[in-house]
Each structure stands twice: as structure tokens, then as C-alpha cells.
């Protein structure tokens, strides 16, 4: 007999789906949360401590809990413990009926499965505790959610999906993923008109930095005031351009157009929404940059097609201004991902559409010879000269499968060299990385590239040469 009550575990922190939602900003203290299948209620307790209203229901541990409509409903690791497929779908449908704004669905993936621990039952497995577990492929979970609730889910992380009640909010969230953070240009020269109205113009500058276009009067708080002072938004912005210079604003406009084009390309998965289903600000962005939705869609499709051509991906990898170029892949630091060419941004974006964000990953491996993207975690990247790999997540864009590898506890972990190659030129500490690499090359430590990529071999080489590593420095023994 399946013992579902044994699947609930005690936690000393928030669950992964809730932490992911807080990180992404789709859950905040402005929301009320219903934890549907709350187990022992740990998420409820921690959310309430954080000032977020939360309640929960669980058939085994909190049957007296009230299932009520809430802004956000969390269905965390519930569907994977229900052995009956029809009842599993009923649980998802029921949770969706209570979600006023957002449903979070989390389940275990096949890449977590260790077969020797389980026995087969129906479409899942029975554990040694006589509990049931259904393991999904990421794409399988996405397709199942969409089939059951009839809405397009968004991958937030491996095994975690968001289902938005409002399509505008979904598209706003997706567009924000591909928008770079850019500060407004600094003031270069003095201008009496600007100085008199600097406080009012700051809101216009912030909007321009975020959207790359002149706002309509209703898009900023003091829009009507600016029009009263300057006659129009464009005239107000002319004053700003005069004192800050034109070059940076032109760059911001170009980059915002590129961000929007990347969003349009990736909007094909699984289908691009109707124009009127987009938030008003996105509609205005599209009109400002592309004139029509049809034109924007056509350009997005062309870019997506390029990103699916491995010859063009390879060419873009070789032309990248930064990143460690290896025979089969380009490795880049996550901080510079949105500075890559549009082709590579969409190539990586296709993987992220499938997997969601990989928390802890800071190096992205873009294969040049086959459609695969990997996310690598080097927690000590900034602090250690040759950080070791902790885990990797590989996304196969051909099979849509995800594979995890955990290197913690391994005797001979992969390590990095030449860290300055992975990062953009303005990355903090890049010069320190480069100085170390120059020193190591001058002493012949990087000559045997085939033998230094593993921790044990590298340490043996260092010792044989009479050196040791301390922090980001090479020292004599």
C-alpha cells in the first residue's frame, strides 16, 4: 500500500519552489499564498515570519486547512507522489482553480532518478518507504501542465514551472528575463533648463534607460508635468540629451531593441501570443522599435532560425569579444551573457526556456558542434585562482532532456584556468585574473593544457615546479 503521508519532509528553510518565486519577484509580501499540499507546513511558517500571508492544506497532515482563492498557489512536489494519473491531474486542476494570479508547480525530474533505489509501479516508482514517485523529463512536465490546465507554463527552474492567470503578466515576466540592466548616462555639461528641472527629468531618464524609448505621458508619474514644462516628452528628452550626450542614449536604444528582438525570437516557444495579449508597455515598445507586430515577429523568427543553425552559432562563438573558446564550445561567465551577439543570446535562451534559471550556475558552456548548452557552478570563481566545478546541468536542445552531474566529494574535480577569458573586460577583478595567468604562462605552468584541467593533476604539477596557490596568487614553496 502506498503511504503518501511519508513523503512530507521537515525543512529548516523555504522550499525550492517558494525560494525560486521570491528570487524571480513573482511572489512578494503584497501577495497571499495558498500552499496546496503543504505537508508539515514549513513553508507557511517561514513565509509568515517574512511578513507574507500564507495558509495551507494537506490531505494527510493538515486536512482541516481551508482551500481558498489566493494570489499565489504553490503545488510543490505534490503531483509526483500521486500514483493514480487521473487523481494526479485532478490535483493540478484543483490547485489551479484557487490561483488568482499564479500557480507554482514543482515535481521531480528523471535526471534525479537512481534506479537501484526504486521498484517500478505504473508510470513511476515505489521507494523503500512505500511512497510513490513519478519522475518527469522537463519537457514532459511542461506539456502535461499545459494539457491539464490549458495554459502555457513558463519554466522557472529545472522541475519548477509558473502558470500565470493573466497572459500580460506572463509576457512581462518573460520580457524582463532578456532586458539588460543599464544605468542612465551621467551629466556631462551644465544647462540652466536641466538644472532647474533636474528632479522632474530624472524619472524620464530612468524610463529611457529601462525601455530605450521616449515614454507616453501616462507611462511615468510626472508625464503631464513634463509636457507642461517642455511642451512634449521629446522636447524634454532633448534637454536631457544635450547635457548627457547622445552616444550613450543611442547605445541604450540599440541594446533595448536587441533585448526586445531576443524576446520576440524566444516567444515562439511554445507559441507567440496575440499582440493585444501583451502588456501595454510591451505593445508600445514594439511599435517604437519595429512599427508593427508582424515586422517584429518576422525578425524574431529569422533570428530564431539563425540560432538553430550550428554553422552560424559556431561563427558567432568565434567572433565573441570575450569567453574562453575551446575546440567544441565557448565558455562565458553568466554576468556577460546578455552582452553576447543576438544569435548566441537566443541559442542560450532556448535552453533557458526549457530549463528555467539554474541557481548557483555562473559559467555557461555553449556547444559549437551540437545543440547543447550546459550551466556550470564554480562557487569560488572570484576568490580562488583555479576554482573547482561543483555541479553541471546540461540541456540537450535536440532531445529536450536535462542531465545533472554533481562533482561535490569527487576526488579529482575539473578546475578552471585563464579566468580572465571567461568574463567581460570590465568585470571586477579581471586584471587580477590576467596577472596570475601571465605569471603562470611565463613559468610554463599552462603548457600542458591536456593535463591541468583536473584538480589532482594540477596540484601535482604545481608541487613538482615548487609552487602553491594562495587565493588568486601563485607562491613559491
Secondary structure, 3 states (H helix, E strand, C coil): CCCHHHHCCCCCCCCHHHHHHHHHCCCCCCCEEEEECCCCCHHHHHHHHCCCEEEEEECCCECCCCCCCEEEEEEECCHHHCCCHHHHHHHHHHHHHCEEEEEEEECCEHHHCCHHHCEEECCEEECCCCCEECCECHHHHHHHHHHHHCCCCEEEECCEEEEECCHHHHHHHHHHHCCCCCCCCCCCCCCHHHHHCHHHHHHHHHHHHHHCCCCCCCCCCCHHHHHHHHCCHHHHHHHHHHHHCCHHHHHHHHHHHHHHHHHHHHCCCCCCCCHHHCCHHHHHHHHHHHCCHHHHHHHHHHHHHHHCCHHHHHHHHHHCCCCEECCCEEEEEHHHHHHCCHHHHHHHHHHHHHHCCCCCCCEEEEECCCCEEEEEECCCCCCCCCCECCEEEEEECCCCCEEEEECCCCCCCEECCCHHHCCCCCCCCHHHHHHHHHHHHHCCCCCCHHHCCEHHHHHHHHHHHCEEEECCEEEEC
